[in-house]
Amino acid sequence: MKNNIDSLLNSLSKSKFRGSFHLNKNMKDYVKEKGLDKIKSDAKDLITKRLAPANPNNDGKQTPMRQVHPVFIAQHATGCCCRGCLEKIHNIKKGHALKEEEINYVVNVLML
């Protein structure tokens, strides 16, 4: 599965839009300061609250595009920003609450 995700992320990095998202120095410093466990915990929390419901509030607009949190930037870079992108890019259909395994998949994609 990791090879499939690596291949997908490599493909997405070549997209003009997806490839334009990068962590700035402040974001990289934040990740170093907080540690990957904290970032992963934040990712799981944000995905569970903002993306996992069957019909998320403001779907398509619920993920900030500015440098607010590294997880948000990763969501845009990986196509995990809204249910439309999850369906189009990751083949996770809209209209159902994400299962635990789907949430874990999204978090793993973000962490890679």
Beta strands, then each sheet from edge to edge (+ up, - down):
end
